[in-house]
Amino acid sequence: MSHLDHTPSTPGKFKIDKSPYYSRTRWHSSVAKLTLWSSLFVTFLFLFFYRSPSSSSNNPPSSDPSRRYLASATWGGAAWEKRVRTSARIRSRNGFSVLVTGAAGFVGTHVSSALKRRGDGVLGIDNFNDYYDPTLKRARQALLERGGVFIVEGDINDVALLKKLFDIVPFTHVMHLAAQAGVRYAMQNPGSYVHSNIAGFVSLLEVCKDADPQPAIVWASSSSVYGLNTKVPFSEKDRTDQPASLYAATKKAGEEIAHTYNHIYGLSLTGLRFFTVYGPWGRPDMAYFFFTKDILKGKSIPIFEAANHGTVARDFTYIDDIVKGCLGSLDTAEKSTGSGGKKKRPAQLRVFNLGNTSPVPVTDLVSILERLLKVKAKRNVMKLPRNGDVPYTHANISYAQKEFGYKATTDLQTGLKKFVRWYLSYYGDKKAVAR
Ligand SMILES: NC(=O)c1ccc[n+]([C@@H]2O[C@H](COP(=O)([O-])OP(=O)(O)OC[C@H]3O[C@@H](n4cnc5c(N)ncnc54)[C@H](O)[C@@H]3O)[C@@H](O)[C@H]2O)c1
């Protein structure tokens, strides 16, 4: 048994033997303790400043539910600022400088590359969270990088980072696409919807309202705001107060938040209600995508039926049509009217449906995929579960048509052909076993 076993728990009550050996050990042990506490203190200081939101090497706050892939995200420094500036540089007459949030996402990638191609300056921001396979987001990032678009790795809740970006670039527009998407996942991780779709949107608007000049903002709402609305086709004037999922509720909240920032601060805001977007580089959590994967793997796929064997149908909209709608909205967005956080006069506030206007039953989607893949699907017909999905969506797009000539031109057969061609080339031989 060592002598330490006899040490009482209350220091000072132990009568010590003051031998020279003991003094030396005591001196050594004091130095050791001092060293230990100093290193702990220095480590604490380092962690505090390194992770502090105002540092130039930032991570989002620890409550961030989507930070799993952010541990190594850093920003700042001369080289980084140069990349930001170069990416956002306008290369055409009357071009815009656009901050695209969610740029590594499906829609974000397509919109960013379309803007860049026509000569606008584009800077992306994305937190590369792992809601779906982040390697797909990295592949999209690589694609954009080849086209000259830099994606800053960061979270839209990181106000210090957003402010820094506006300090470097006087963005004329923000295309806000970052969000926690997906209807069913909300039952698993509700906090991620509040984090990205509500808190993140507010952080972004706070920075935009203080920016000088204030940018015009176009952002993605969703057709899901129509929820349990039964009047078809869905028009912007229809009721949107019956969301069927938390996702829909956060998008609806976004529309109300947009109204507030427009009303108080004069921010020009345009919300876009996308209807089931599909296409190359799409989202693996969406039915057309995982049906393709599962059909190729020989796995059965769930086909939902509405009440009384009713058809479930979607107004599937091809990505190129959505991109046209985004660009049309940016091009017709008026300037914000505030400065120094104050509104000078009323600013533009709009909401548009962007859909295809021809709903297709999900069973028909599967038949098209079967033909394109030359594989028979194993259909598992089941009742539509009550987890947020709605039986039917159908867009009335006359408002967007009137304002900027919006018209979808790709039918589902043509669009899926392009998707399948991309899918097979992207996943190559791995297609039958891909995730
Ligand atoms: N694809 C559709 O069918 C559809 C339909 C209606 C609405 N929308 C909306 O359109 C937008 C784009 O959708 P998508 O299909 O491209 O989705 P996506 O998930 O592919 O893209 C969203 C991107 O935002 C990023 N992101 C999420 N939270 C973030 C945060 N807090 N900070 C920084 N980045 C963050 C993600 O990493 C992702 O890359 C979303 O707002 C979505 O809700 C999409």
The ligand as a MOL file (V3000), in Angstrom:
LIG
                    3D

  0  0  0     0  0            999 V3000
M  V30 BEGIN CTAB
M  V30 COUNTS 44 48 0 0 0
M  V30 BEGIN ATOM
M  V30 1 N -35.6030 20.2970 -53.9250 0
M  V30 2 C -36.9130 20.5170 -53.7570 0
M  V30 3 O -37.7500 19.7810 -54.2720 0
M  V30 4 C -37.3810 21.6830 -52.9350 0
M  V30 5 C -38.7570 21.9370 -52.8670 0
M  V30 6 C -39.2010 23.0180 -52.1180 0
M  V30 7 C -38.3080 23.8550 -51.4830 0
M  V30 8 N -36.9670 23.5760 -51.5450 0 CHG=1
M  V30 9 C -36.0470 24.4760 -50.8630 0
M  V30 10 O -35.0490 24.8650 -51.7800 0
M  V30 11 C -33.8060 25.0460 -51.1060 0
M  V30 12 C -32.7280 24.2010 -51.7550 0
M  V30 13 O -33.1250 22.8370 -51.6580 0
M  V30 14 P -32.2210 21.6520 -52.1630 0
M  V30 15 O -33.1180 20.6310 -52.7260 0
M  V30 16 O -31.1210 22.1880 -52.9720 0 CHG=-1
M  V30 17 O -31.6710 21.1020 -50.7700 0
M  V30 18 P -30.1890 20.6710 -50.3620 0
M  V30 19 O -30.3270 20.0220 -49.0160 0
M  V30 20 O -29.5650 19.9060 -51.4480 0
M  V30 21 O -29.4520 22.0670 -50.2130 0
M  V30 22 C -29.4340 22.8320 -49.0320 0
M  V30 23 C -27.9830 23.1280 -48.6760 0
M  V30 24 O -27.9770 23.9810 -47.5490 0
M  V30 25 C -26.9280 23.5840 -46.6770 0
M  V30 26 N -27.2970 24.0270 -45.3290 0
M  V30 27 C -28.3000 23.5720 -44.5500 0
M  V30 28 N -28.3200 24.2330 -43.3920 0
M  V30 29 C -27.3120 25.1440 -43.4410 0
M  V30 30 C -26.8310 26.1110 -42.5420 0
M  V30 31 N -27.3850 26.2800 -41.3480 0
M  V30 32 N -25.7720 26.8660 -42.9110 0
M  V30 33 C -25.1750 26.6980 -44.1210 0
M  V30 34 N -25.5940 25.7780 -45.0140 0
M  V30 35 C -26.6560 25.0130 -44.6700 0
M  V30 36 C -26.8570 22.0810 -46.8190 0
M  V30 37 O -25.5820 21.5730 -46.4880 0
M  V30 38 C -27.2100 21.8770 -48.2800 0
M  V30 39 O -26.0390 21.7570 -49.0730 0
M  V30 40 C -34.0790 24.7200 -49.6460 0
M  V30 41 O -34.3860 25.9050 -48.9770 0
M  V30 42 C -35.3040 23.8370 -49.7120 0
M  V30 43 O -36.0360 23.8680 -48.5190 0
M  V30 44 C -36.4890 22.5180 -52.2710 0
M  V30 END ATOM
M  V30 BEGIN BOND
M  V30 1 1 1 2
M  V30 2 2 2 3
M  V30 3 1 2 4
M  V30 4 1 4 5
M  V30 5 2 4 44
M  V30 6 2 5 6
M  V30 7 1 6 7
M  V30 8 2 7 8
M  V30 9 1 8 9
M  V30 10 1 8 44
M  V30 11 1 9 10
M  V30 12 1 9 42
M  V30 13 1 10 11
M  V30 14 1 11 12
M  V30 15 1 11 40
M  V30 16 1 12 13
M  V30 17 1 13 14
M  V30 18 2 14 15
M  V30 19 1 14 16
M  V30 20 1 14 17
M  V30 21 1 17 18
M  V30 22 2 18 19
M  V30 23 1 18 20
M  V30 24 1 18 21
M  V30 25 1 21 22
M  V30 26 1 22 23
M  V30 27 1 23 24
M  V30 28 1 23 38
M  V30 29 1 24 25
M  V30 30 1 25 26
M  V30 31 1 25 36
M  V30 32 1 26 27
M  V30 33 1 26 35
M  V30 34 2 27 28
M  V30 35 1 28 29
M  V30 36 1 29 30
M  V30 37 2 29 35
M  V30 38 1 30 31
M  V30 39 2 30 32
M  V30 40 1 32 33
M  V30 41 2 33 34
M  V30 42 1 34 35
M  V30 43 1 36 37
M  V30 44 1 36 38
M  V30 45 1 38 39
M  V30 46 1 40 41
M  V30 47 1 40 42
M  V30 48 1 42 43
M  V30 END BOND
M  V30 END CTAB
M  END
